[in-house]
Amino acid sequence: MTVLLVTNPTKDSGYAVTGQTAALLHQLGVAVVMAQPVFESKVPIRFLPEEEAYREANLVITIGGDGTLLKAGLDCVHYGKPVLGVNLGRTGFLATCEVEELPEKLRLLAEGRYTLDARGLLLAKSANGWQAEAINDVVLFGRTRMHPMDYKVYCDGCFVSSYRSDGLILATPTGSTAYSFSAGGPVLDAAADVVVLTPVCAHNAQVAPLVFAAGRKLELVADAENRDTCYACADSTAQCDLRPGDVLTVTAAPQKLQLITFYDSEQFHAIENKLIRS
């Protein structure tokens, strides 16, 4: 087995946890590769060009937080590699392995005693050719908070509703514990094949989040009467402008992210201990 380590040096100061992870894997007879020579290790690590490192690895371990896993996640999807996240961040819904759990979970990993949890992604496309995939969410927002924007939503060509709000969030079950939750959206079972539409600060207090089957084609329209451009982004990074009247089409992405898990209860443990009791 060969493991690719992807580290966030801001979170792992001095690469202490990266070094600990590499040492534990070496003791378990697991080969370790990294995409660039970032630190001097006491155990053998092969430093390869990024593409070669992903191709050679059987699986990926990210060391940082959920943001680190999100950043590497699309590469993992592209190369068809499952990923385990070691959490050095605040919460860790995706990066579920805590540092104190490394000896146990890396042993289970080396023994092949793990399962793969397939997480659906969103694929967003605009008429101007922009497209992006999202593990967590696709968000529409106005350029300014001085006045709300108007949006319309269609599902498989059928009109659903109009919204006057600061924005709209379309989240996967994975992303339902992130921005969508903060905006009042429900927490979704990670195994559910659905997406949730959550308005942000809607001017109609009766507006509720809507849950759609993941197989639907959703069209989010920046209303033609809007006074300004709004923008769309995927997982808070990839971004495009939407002028009044522009349409953003969102569907399920063809590939899924494979998260490495060890226990069936991990998602619910994270909800109870990191969300409800945090």
Phi and psi in degrees as GROMACS dihedral restraints (atoms count N, CA, C in turn):
[ dihedral_restraints ]
;  ai    aj    ak    al  type     phi  dphi    fc
    3     4     5     6     1  -122.7    20    10
    4     5     6     7     1   131.7    20    10
    6     7     8     9     1  -116.9    20    10
    7     8     9    10     1   133.4    20    10
    9    10    11    12     1   -95.4    20    10
   10    11    12    13     1   124.6    20    10
   12    13    14    15     1   -96.3    20    10
   13    14    15    16     1   127.3    20    10
   15    16    17    18     1  -118.4    20    10
   16    17    18    19     1   116.7    20    10
   18    19    20    21     1  -115.4    20    10
   19    20    21    22     1   141.8    20    10
   21    22    23    24     1   -97.2    20    10
   22    23    24    25     1   104.2    20    10
   24    25    26    27     1   -65.7    20    10
   25    26    27    28     1   -20.1    20    10
   27    28    29    30     1   -68.4    20    10
   28    29    30    31     1   -38.3    20    10
   30    31    32    33     1   -81.7    20    10
   31    32    33    34     1   -40.5    20    10
   33    34    35    36     1  -101.1    20    10
   34    35    36    37     1    78.2    20    10
   36    37    38    39     1   -62.4    20    10
   37    38    39    40     1   126.9    20    10
   39    40    41    42     1    72.6    20    10
   40    41    42    43     1     7.7    20    10
   42    43    44    45     1    56.2    20    10
   43    44    45    46     1    35.7    20    10
   45    46    47    48     1   -65.2    20    10
   46    47    48    49     1   -47.6    20    10
   48    49    50    51     1   -72.6    20    10
   49    50    51    52     1   -34.9    20    10
   51    52    53    54     1   -60.5    20    10
   52    53    54    55     1   -45.6    20    10
   54    55    56    57     1   -63.5    20    10
   55    56    57    58     1   -40.6    20    10
   57    58    59    60     1   -62.7    20    10
   58    59    60    61     1   -43.1    20    10
   60    61    62    63     1   -64.1    20    10
   61    62    63    64     1   -45.5    20    10
   63    64    65    66     1   -61.2    20    10
   64    65    66    67     1   -41.3    20    10
   66    67    68    69     1   -65.5    20    10
   67    68    69    70     1   -42.8    20    10
   69    70    71    72     1   -64.2    20    10
   70    71    72    73     1   -42.1    20    10
   72    73    74    75     1   -64.3    20    10
   73    74    75    76     1   -41.4    20    10
   75    76    77    78     1   -60.6    20    10
   76    77    78    79     1   -42.2    20    10
   78    79    80    81     1   -62.8    20    10
   79    80    81    82     1   -28.7    20    10
   81    82    83    84     1   -89.2    20    10
   82    83    84    85     1     3.4    20    10
   84    85    86    87     1    79.3    20    10
   85    86    87    88     1    22.2    20    10
   87    88    89    90     1  -101.6    20    10
   88    89    90    91     1   129.5    20    10
   90    91    92    93     1   -75.7    20    10
   91    92    93    94     1   145.4    20    10
   93    94    95    96     1  -122.3    20    10
   94    95    96    97     1   133.3    20    10
   96    97    98    99     1  -125.7    20    10
   97    98    99   100     1   154.1    20    10
   99   100   101   102     1  -137.2    20    10
  100   101   102   103     1   160.6    20    10
  102   103   104   105     1   -80.4    20    10
  103   104   105   106     1   -16.9    20    10
  105   106   107   108     1  -159.2    20    10
  106   107   108   109     1   152.4    20    10
  108   109   110   111     1   -74.8    20    10
  109   110   111   112     1    94.7    20    10
  111   112   113   114     1  -100.1    20    10
  112   113   114   115     1   -20.2    20    10
  114   115   116   117     1  -157.8    20    10
  115   116   117   118     1   163.2    20    10
  117   118   119   120     1   -89.9    20    10
  118   119   120   121     1   120.5    20    10
  120   121   122   123     1  -103.2    20    10
  121   122   123   124     1   149.4    20    10
  123   124   125   126     1   -82.3    20    10
  124   125   126   127     1    -9.4    20    10
  126   127   128   129     1  -121.7    20    10
  127   128   129   130     1   159.8    20    10
  129   130   131   132     1   -64.9    20    10
  130   131   132   133     1   126.5    20    10
  132   133   134   135     1  -132.8    20    10
  133   134   135   136     1   130.5    20    10
  135   136   137   138     1   -92.8    20    10
  136   137   138   139     1   123.5    20    10
  138   139   140   141     1   -98.8    20    10
  139   140   141   142     1   120.1    20    10
  141   142   143   144     1  -127.3    20    10
  142   143   144   145     1   161.0    20    10
  144   145   146   147     1   -56.8    20    10
  145   146   147   148     1   148.1    20    10
  147   148   149   150     1   -53.2    20    10
  148   149   150   151     1   -49.6    20    10
  150   151   152   153     1   -61.0    20    10
  151   152   153   154     1   -43.0    20    10
  153   154   155   156     1   -65.5    20    10
  154   155   156   157     1   -38.4    20    10
  156   157   158   159     1   -62.7    20    10
  157   158   159   160     1   -44.4    20    10
  159   160   161   162     1   -64.5    20    10
  160   161   162   163     1   -40.4    20    10
  162   163   164   165     1   -67.8    20    10
  163   164   165   166     1   -35.9    20    10
  165   166   167   168     1   -77.7    20    10
  166   167   168   169     1   -30.3    20    10
  168   169   170   171     1   -72.3    20    10
  169   170   171   172     1   146.3    20    10
  171   172   173   174     1   -83.6    20    10
  172   173   174   175     1   -30.8    20    10
  174   175   176   177     1  -156.2    20    10
  175   176   177   178     1   170.0    20    10
  177   178   179   180     1  -123.2    20    10
  178   179   180   181     1   140.4    20    10
  180   181   182   183     1  -120.2    20    10
  181   182   183   184     1   122.8    20    10
  183   184   185   186     1   -98.9    20    10
  184   185   186   187     1   143.6    20    10
  186   187   188   189     1  -125.6    20    10
  187   188   189   190     1   107.9    20    10
  189   190   191   192     1   169.4    20    10
  190   191   192   193     1   -97.2    20    10
  192   193   194   195     1  -160.5    20    10
  193   194   195   196     1  -164.4    20    10
  195   196   197   198     1   -61.6    20    10
  196   197   198   199     1   -36.8    20    10
  198   199   200   201     1   -62.8    20    10
  199   200   201   202     1   -38.1    20    10
  201   202   203   204     1   -64.8    20    10
  202   203   204   205     1   -42.3    20    10
  204   205   206   207     1   -67.8    20    10
  205   206   207   208     1   -39.8    20    10
  207   208   209   210     1   -60.3    20    10
  208   209   210   211     1   -42.3    20    10
  210   211   212   213     1   -64.6    20    10
  211   212   213   214     1   -41.4    20    10
  213   214   215   216     1   -84.3    20    10
  214   215   216   217     1   -16.0    20    10
  216   217   218   219     1   -60.0    20    10
  217   218   219   220     1   -41.7    20    10
  219   220   221   222     1   -67.4    20    10
  220   221   222   223     1   -33.2    20    10
  222   223   224   225     1   -65.7    20    10
  223   224   225   226     1   -39.6    20    10
  225   226   227   228     1   -61.8    20    10
  226   227   228   229     1   -40.3    20    10
  228   229   230   231     1   -64.5    20    10
  229   230   231   232     1   -46.0    20    10
  231   232   233   234     1   -59.7    20    10
  232   233   234   235     1   -42.3    20    10
  234   235   236   237     1   -92.9    20    10
  235   236   237   238     1     0.7    20    10
  237   238   239   240     1    68.0    20    10
  238   239   240   241     1    39.1    20    10
  240   241   242   243     1  -111.8    20    10
  241   242   243   244     1   131.4    20    10
  243   244   245   246     1   -71.6    20    10
  244   245   246   247     1   157.8    20    10
  246   247   248   249     1  -137.8    20    10
  247   248   249   250     1   142.2    20    10
  249   250   251   252     1  -119.6    20    10
  250   251   252   253     1   131.7    20    10
  252   253   254   255     1  -104.2    20    10
  253   254   255   256     1   129.3    20    10
  255   256   257   258     1   -95.8    20    10
  256   257   258   259     1   123.7    20    10
  258   259   260   261     1   -89.3    20    10
  259   260   261   262     1   116.8    20    10
  261   262   263   264     1  -117.3    20    10
  262   263   264   265     1     8.9    20    10
  264   265   266   267     1   -95.2    20    10
  265   266   267   268     1  -162.1    20    10
  267   268   269   270     1   -79.0    20    10
  268   269   270   271     1   -41.1    20    10
  270   271   272   273     1  -118.2    20    10
  271   272   273   274     1   -72.9    20    10
  273   274   275   276     1    88.1    20    10
  274   275   276   277     1    68.6    20    10
  276   277   278   279     1   -87.4    20    10
  277   278   279   280     1   -30.4    20    10
  279   280   281   282     1   -94.4    20    10
  280   281   282   283     1   -45.4    20    10
  282   283   284   285     1   -84.8    20    10
  283   284   285   286     1    89.6    20    10
  285   286   287   288     1   -94.7    20    10
  286   287   288   289     1    -6.1    20    10
  288   289   290   291     1   -91.5    20    10
  289   290   291   292     1   113.9    20    10
  291   292   293   294     1   -80.6    20    10
  292   293   294   295     1   158.1    20    10
  294   295   296   297     1   -58.2    20    10
  295   296   297   298     1   -40.5    20    10
  297   298   299   300     1   -68.8    20    10
  298   299   300   301     1   -15.0    20    10
  300   301   302   303     1   -91.2    20    10
  301   302   303   304     1    -4.5    20    10
  303   304   305   306     1   -54.6    20    10
  304   305   306   307     1   -49.5    20    10
  306   307   308   309     1   -57.5    20    10
  307   308   309   310     1   -44.3    20    10
  309   310   311   312     1   -69.0    20    10
  310   311   312   313     1   -48.7    20    10
  312   313   314   315     1   -73.6    20    10
  313   314   315   316     1   -32.9    20    10
  315   316   317   318     1   -69.3    20    10
  316   317   318   319     1   -32.8    20    10
  318   319   320   321     1   -64.1    20    10
  319   320   321   322     1   -46.2    20    10
  321   322   323   324     1   -61.6    20    10
  322   323   324   325     1   -38.3    20    10
  324   325   326   327     1   -62.1    20    10
  325   326   327   328     1   -48.6    20    10
  327   328   329   330     1   -63.4    20    10
  328   329   330   331     1   -30.2    20    10
  330   331   332   333     1   -85.2    20    10
  331   332   333   334     1    -2.1    20    10
  333   334   335   336     1    74.7    20    10
  334   335   336   337     1    18.5    20    10
  336   337   338   339     1   -96.0    20    10
  337   338   339   340     1    67.2    20    10
  339   340   341   342     1  -146.4    20    10
  340   341   342   343     1   166.9    20    10
  342   343   344   345     1  -123.9    20    10
  343   344   345   346     1   162.9    20    10
  345   346   347   348     1  -108.7    20    10
  346   347   348   349     1   125.2    20    10
  348   349   350   351     1  -102.7    20    10
  349   350   351   352     1   106.7    20    10
  351   352   353   354     1   -78.2    20    10
  352   353   354   355     1   123.0    20    10
  354   355   356   357     1  -113.1    20    10
  355   356   357   358     1   127.0    20    10
  357   358   359   360     1   -71.7    20    10
  358   359   360   361     1   149.2    20    10
  360   361   362   363     1  -116.4    20    10
  361   362   363   364     1   162.0    20    10
  363   364   365   366     1  -104.8    20    10
  364   365   366   367     1   145.9    20    10
  366   367   368   369     1  -119.3    20    10
  367   368   369   370     1   115.6    20    10
  369   370   371   372     1  -106.7    20    10
  370   371   372   373     1   137.3    20    10
  372   373   374   375     1  -137.3    20    10
  373   374   375   376     1   140.6    20    10
  375   376   377   378     1  -115.3    20    10
  376   377   378   379     1   163.7    20    10
  378   379   380   381     1   -66.6    20    10
  379   380   381   382     1   -19.7    20    10
  381   382   383   384     1   -85.8    20    10
  382   383   384   385     1     7.5    20    10
  384   385   386   387     1    99.4    20    10
  385   386   387   388     1    -9.2    20    10
  387   388   389   390     1   -70.8    20    10
  388   389   390   391     1   139.6    20    10
  390   391   392   393     1  -151.1    20    10
  391   392   393   394     1   152.3    20    10
  393   394   395   396     1  -157.4    20    10
  394   395   396   397     1   152.2    20    10
  396   397   398   399     1  -102.4    20    10
  397   398   399   400     1   151.0    20    10
  399   400   401   402     1  -135.8    20    10
  400   401   402   403     1   132.6    20    10
  402   403   404   405     1   -84.0    20    10
  403   404   405   406     1   -40.1    20    10
  405   406   407   408     1   -93.4    20    10
  406   407   408   409     1   -62.2    20    10
  408   409   410   411     1  -162.4    20    10
  409   410   411   412     1   159.2    20    10
  411   412   413   414     1  -113.4    20    10
  412   413   414   415     1   130.2    20    10
  414   415   416   417     1  -125.2    20    10
  415   416   417   418     1   136.6    20    10
  417   418   419   420     1  -108.5    20    10
  418   419   420   421     1   134.5    20    10
  420   421   422   423     1  -144.3    20    10
  421   422   423   424     1   150.1    20    10
  423   424   425   426     1   -76.5    20    10
  424   425   426   427     1   159.7    20    10
  426   427   428   429     1   -72.4    20    10
  427   428   429   430     1   -23.7    20    10
  429   430   431   432     1  -137.0    20    10
  430   431   432   433     1   151.2    20    10
  432   433   434   435     1   -93.1    20    10
  433   434   435   436     1     6.9    20    10
  435   436   437   438     1   -69.0    20    10
  436   437   438   439     1   -27.7    20    10
  438   439   440   441     1  -150.8    20    10
  439   440   441   442     1   149.0    20    10
  441   442   443   444     1   -72.4    20    10
  442   443   444   445     1   166.2    20    10
  444   445   446   447     1  -112.0    20    10
  445   446   447   448     1   159.1    20    10
  447   448   449   450     1  -108.1    20    10
  448   449   450   451     1   136.7    20    10
  450   451   452   453     1  -134.6    20    10
  451   452   453   454     1   152.0    20    10
  453   454   455   456     1  -124.0    20    10
  454   455   456   457     1   147.3    20    10
  456   457   458   459     1  -124.9    20    10
  457   458   459   460     1   132.7    20    10
  459   460   461   462     1  -123.2    20    10
  460   461   462   463     1   143.1    20    10
  462   463   464   465     1  -121.8    20    10
  463   464   465   466     1   116.7    20    10
  465   466   467   468     1    51.7    20    10
  466   467   468   469     1    39.0    20    10
  468   469   470   471     1    86.8    20    10
  469   470   471   472     1    -7.6    20    10
  471   472   473   474     1   -97.6    20    10
  472   473   474   475     1   135.4    20    10
  474   475   476   477     1   -64.8    20    10
  475   476   477   478     1   133.2    20    10
  477   478   479   480     1  -105.0    20    10
  478   479   480   481     1   -57.2    20    10
  480   481   482   483     1  -169.7    20    10
  481   482   483   484     1   163.3    20    10
  483   484   485   486     1  -107.9    20    10
  484   485   486   487     1   147.8    20    10
  486   487   488   489     1  -133.3    20    10
  487   488   489   490     1   132.7    20    10
  489   490   491   492     1  -109.9    20    10
  490   491   492   493     1   111.8    20    10
  492   493   494   495     1  -160.4    20    10
  493   494   495   496     1   174.2    20    10
  495   496   497   498     1   -72.0    20    10
  496   497   498   499     1   -22.2    20    10
  498   499   500   501     1   174.5    20    10
  499   500   501   502     1  -178.9    20    10
  501   502   503   504     1  -131.1    20    10
  502   503   504   505     1   142.5    20    10
  504   505   506   507     1  -120.0    20    10
  505   506   507   508     1   128.6    20    10
  507   508   509   510     1  -114.1    20    10
  508   509   510   511     1   110.8    20    10
  510   511   512   513     1  -118.4    20    10
  511   512   513   514     1   145.6    20    10
  513   514   515   516     1   -77.7    20    10
  514   515   516   517     1   169.8    20    10
  516   517   518   519     1   -56.7    20    10
  517   518   519   520     1   -36.1    20    10
  519   520   521   522     1   -61.1    20    10
  520   521   522   523     1   -42.9    20    10
  522   523   524   525     1   -83.6    20    10
  523   524   525   526     1    -2.5    20    10
  525   526   527   528     1   -68.4    20    10
  526   527   528   529     1   -17.9    20    10
  528   529   530   531     1   -93.8    20    10
  529   530   531   532     1     5.2    20    10
  531   532   533   534     1  -104.7    20    10
  532   533   534   535     1  -123.8    20    10
  534   535   536   537     1   -60.3    20    10
  535   536   537   538     1   -40.0    20    10
  537   538   539   540     1   -58.7    20    10
  538   539   540   541     1   -42.0    20    10
  540   541   542   543     1   -62.6    20    10
  541   542   543   544     1   -42.0    20    10
  543   544   545   546     1   -63.2    20    10
  544   545   546   547     1   -28.3    20    10
  546   547   548   549     1   -90.3    20    10
  547   548   549   550     1     7.7    20    10
  549   550   551   552     1    99.6    20    10
  550   551   552   553     1    10.0    20    10
  552   553   554   555     1   -79.9    20    10
  553   554   555   556     1   162.3    20    10
  555   556   557   558     1   -79.0    20    10
  556   557   558   559     1   156.4    20    10
  558   559   560   561     1   -85.9    20    10
  559   560   561   562     1   123.1    20    10
  561   562   563   564     1  -100.1    20    10
  562   563   564   565     1   145.6    20    10
  564   565   566   567     1   -61.0    20    10
  565   566   567   568     1   127.4    20    10
  567   568   569   570     1   -60.2    20    10
  568   569   570   571     1   -22.5    20    10
  570   571   572   573     1   -85.3    20    10
  571   572   573   574     1    -7.6    20    10
  573   574   575   576     1   -75.0    20    10
  574   575   576   577     1   137.0    20    10
  576   577   578   579     1   -94.3    20    10
  577   578   579   580     1    69.3    20    10
  579   580   581   582     1  -143.1    20    10
  580   581   582   583     1   170.4    20    10
  582   583   584   585     1  -134.1    20    10
  583   584   585   586     1   156.0    20    10
  585   586   587   588     1  -122.5    20    10
  586   587   588   589     1   135.2    20    10
  588   589   590   591     1  -101.6    20    10
  589   590   591   592     1   118.8    20    10
  591   592   593   594     1  -123.4    20    10
  592   593   594   595     1   118.8    20    10
  594   595   596   597     1   -75.3    20    10
  595   596   597   598     1   149.8    20    10
  597   598   599   600     1  -105.2    20    10
  598   599   600   601     1   116.7    20    10
  600   601   602   603     1    51.6    20    10
  601   602   603   604     1    54.2    20    10
  603   604   605   606     1   -68.0    20    10
  604   605   606   607     1   146.0    20    10
  606   607   608   609     1   -80.4    20    10
  607   608   609   610     1    -9.1    20    10
  609   610   611   612     1  -103.5    20    10
  610   611   612   613     1   112.1    20    10
  612   613   614   615     1   -65.8    20    10
  613   614   615   616     1   -16.9    20    10
  615   616   617   618     1   -88.0    20    10
  616   617   618   619     1    -3.5    20    10
  618   619   620   621     1   -69.3    20    10
  619   620   621   622     1   130.4    20    10
  621   622   623   624     1  -118.1    20    10
  622   623   624   625     1   154.3    20    10
  624   625   626   627     1   -60.0    20    10
  625   626   627   628     1   150.1    20    10
  627   628   629   630     1  -120.2    20    10
  628   629   630   631     1   137.1    20    10
  630   631   632   633     1  -106.7    20    10
  631   632   633   634     1   128.8    20    10
  633   634   635   636     1  -118.8    20    10
  634   635   636   637     1   151.0    20    10
  636   637   638   639     1   -63.6    20    10
  637   638   639   640     1   141.8    20    10
  639   640   641   642     1   -63.8    20    10
  640   641   642   643     1   -22.0    20    10
  642   643   644   645     1   -78.1    20    10
  643   644   645   646     1    -3.8    20    10
  645   646   647   648     1   -74.5    20    10
  646   647   648   649     1   154.5    20    10
  648   649   650   651     1  -101.8    20    10
  649   650   651   652     1   116.2    20    10
  651   652   653   654     1  -105.1    20    10
  652   653   654   655     1   136.7    20    10
  654   655   656   657     1  -118.5    20    10
  655   656   657   658     1   120.0    20    10
  657   658   659   660     1  -105.4    20    10
  658   659   660   661     1   117.9    20    10
  660   661   662   663     1  -109.5    20    10
  661   662   663   664     1   125.8    20    10
  663   664   665   666     1   -76.9    20    10
  664   665   666   667     1   113.7    20    10
  666   667   668   669     1   -54.9    20    10
  667   668   669   670     1   139.8    20    10
  669   670   671   672     1   -64.4    20    10
  670   671   672   673     1   -19.3    20    10
  672   673   674   675     1   -88.1    20    10
  673   674   675   676     1    -2.5    20    10
  675   676   677   678     1   -60.4    20    10
  676   677   678   679     1   144.9    20    10
  678   679   680   681     1   -86.3    20    10
  679   680   681   682     1    -9.3    20    10
  681   682   683   684     1  -145.9    20    10
  682   683   684   685     1   167.0    20    10
  684   685   686   687     1   -75.1    20    10
  685   686   687   688     1   143.2    20    10
  687   688   689   690     1  -113.2    20    10
  688   689   690   691     1   179.7    20    10
  690   691   692   693     1  -140.2    20    10
  691   692   693   694     1   157.7    20    10
  693   694   695   696     1  -118.4    20    10
  694   695   696   697     1   145.7    20    10
  696   697   698   699     1  -141.7    20    10
  697   698   699   700     1   153.5    20    10
  699   700   701   702     1  -114.7    20    10
  700   701   702   703     1   121.3    20    10
  702   703   704   705     1    51.5    20    10
  703   704   705   706     1    37.3    20    10
  705   706   707   708     1    65.8    20    10
  706   707   708   709     1    12.7    20    10
  708   709   710   711     1  -122.4    20    10
  709   710   711   712     1   -78.9    20    10
  711   712   713   714     1   -57.2    20    10
  712   713   714   715     1   132.7    20    10
  714   715   716   717     1  -140.6    20    10
  715   716   717   718     1   145.4    20    10
  717   718   719   720     1  -144.3    20    10
  718   719   720   721     1   152.8    20    10
  720   721   722   723     1   -84.3    20    10
  721   722   723   724     1   143.9    20    10
  723   724   725   726     1  -125.2    20    10
  724   725   726   727     1   114.8    20    10
  726   727   728   729     1   -79.8    20    10
  727   728   729   730     1   162.9    20    10
  729   730   731   732     1   -52.6    20    10
  730   731   732   733     1   127.0    20    10
  732   733   734   735     1    96.4    20    10
  733   734   735   736     1   -13.3    20    10
  735   736   737   738     1   -70.9    20    10
  736   737   738   739     1   152.4    20    10
  738   739   740   741     1  -119.2    20    10
  739   740   741   742     1   134.9    20    10
  741   742   743   744     1  -110.4    20    10
  742   743   744   745     1   120.7    20    10
  744   745   746   747     1   -99.2    20    10
  745   746   747   748     1   129.8    20    10
  747   748   749   750     1  -126.7    20    10
  748   749   750   751     1   125.7    20    10
  750   751   752   753     1  -132.9    20    10
  751   752   753   754     1   174.5    20    10
  753   754   755   756     1   -71.4    20    10
  754   755   756   757     1   136.1    20    10
  756   757   758   759     1   -71.5    20    10
  757   758   759   760     1   151.4    20    10
  759   760   761   762     1   -68.8    20    10
  760   761   762   763     1   -26.2    20    10
  762   763   764   765     1  -109.7    20    10
  763   764   765   766     1   162.7    20    10
  765   766   767   768     1  -124.6    20    10
  766   767   768   769     1   154.7    20    10
  768   769   770   771     1   -83.8    20    10
  769   770   771   772     1   131.6    20    10
  771   772   773   774     1  -101.6    20    10
  772   773   774   775     1   106.8    20    10
  774   775   776   777     1   -92.6    20    10
  775   776   777   778     1   135.4    20    10
  777   778   779   780     1   -82.4    20    10
  778   779   780   781     1   125.9    20    10
  780   781   782   783     1  -130.6    20    10
  781   782   783   784     1   160.1    20    10
  783   784   785   786     1  -119.9    20    10
  784   785   786   787     1   -23.7    20    10
  786   787   788   789     1  -135.4    20    10
  787   788   789   790     1   142.4    20    10
  789   790   791   792     1   -62.8    20    10
  790   791   792   793     1   -24.7    20    10
  792   793   794   795     1   -88.7    20    10
  793   794   795   796     1     4.3    20    10
  795   796   797   798     1   -60.4    20    10
  796   797   798   799     1   -43.2    20    10
  798   799   800   801     1   -63.0    20    10
  799   800   801   802     1   -45.1    20    10
  801   802   803   804     1   -73.0    20    10
  802   803   804   805     1   -30.5    20    10
  804   805   806   807     1   -63.5    20    10
  805   806   807   808     1   -41.9    20    10
  807   808   809   810     1   -66.0    20    10
  808   809   810   811     1   -40.0    20    10
  810   811   812   813     1   -63.4    20    10
  811   812   813   814     1   -45.5    20    10
  813   814   815   816     1   -67.6    20    10
  814   815   816   817     1   -44.8    20    10
  816   817   818   819     1   -94.2    20    10
  817   818   819   820     1   -26.5    20    10
  819   820   821   822     1  -106.9    20    10
  820   821   822   823     1   -15.3    20    10
  822   823   824   825     1  -113.8    20    10
  823   824   825   826     1   -56.5    20    10
  825   826   827   828     1   -72.6    20    10
  826   827   828   829     1   -41.8    20    10
  828   829   830   831     1   -99.9    20    10
  829   830   831   832     1     5.1    20    10
